[in-house]
Amino acid sequence: MKLRFKSAIQLIVFFVLITVLVPSCQKEQSQDGTDEEQEQTASQVSGESDAEAEIIFNNVFDDAMGVNDEVAIGGTGVFGRINSCPEVTVIRLNAPNAFPVRVVLDFGISGCTGPDGHFRKGKVITEYTNRLLVPGAIATTIFDGFYFDSIKVQGTHKITNTSTPVAAPLPPADRKFKVEVIGGKLTRPNGNFAEWNSVRYIVQTEGLGTIVPIDDIFRIEGSASGNVKRGNLLVRWESNIIEPLIKRFNCRWIVRGKIRTIRANLGSNSPWIAVLDFGTVTCDNQAVLTINGIPHQITLP
């Protein structure tokens, strides 16, 4: 009787171990990327998050340029639209010298909806070492309780003018910028977030001969990396611009170009690579994210 009782206990322990360990193994395999559905989801959220960060921080570039023609060009970003709603405060950090200067865009505690249909609240604070059209000038932007729609925006956005210096009054030989996003983070009310670090090299290709920004066109190249959390899923990814992005100051979205996004530590020959295609020069908020040969239409912010 004792032997049978001992055997019964061993059998029960065996089944308990099987019940606990098998799901654990399955979960570990899923996290390692053997589950096709999870791979599809991981690739899609990586590509979508990279695209969202690209557009939101691209708007920061436009706003920094658009305040006025004293600090940059003037009339771009939120300043290129009628009834722009931020209150603008200019602080001379070494008065009476014009630079360095701090510009605070205050969208208010309650926020406001701009002509572009997007809600903004909080402050965007940019410090300029010189007019951004001057080679060597730097504009560094931080955020104070700033929200784009319901997304909280954090991090540091830095623009450095890397153009070739020329003697006045000669026109510029070129216009180039290095744009860095350091510790960027976009957080949604439900706790989902995307972290983004990027380096972009922007070259103006058209509009150098005029003083108005409406005909300015830029080519963008560079790379980025980030993390995205969607529910219980946490994915780390890397991205590269594989076809130069084309931006125009008269459009708030990227109008052309492709970005390749791949989950970190995934083999380069993996089918789970996302390619975001912004289209062919049309100014709209539509793009196509292709994963494993299957296109997915997405809407940009």
Secondary structure, DSSP 8 states (H G I E B T S, - for coil): -HHHHHHHHHHHHHHHHHHHHHHHHHHHHHHTT--HHHHHHHHHHHHHHHHHHHHHHHHHHHHHHHS-TTTS--S-GGGGSTT---EEEEEETTTTSS-SEEEEEE--SS-EE-TTS-EEEEEEEEEESS-TTSTT-EEEEEEEEEEETTEEEEEEEEEEE------TTS--S--EEEEEEEEEEEE-TTS-EEEEEEEEEEEEEE-TT-S-GGG-EEEEEEEEEEEEEETTEEEEEEEEEEEEEEEETT-SS--EEEEEEEETT--TT-S-EEEEEEEES--SSEEEEEETTEEEEEE--
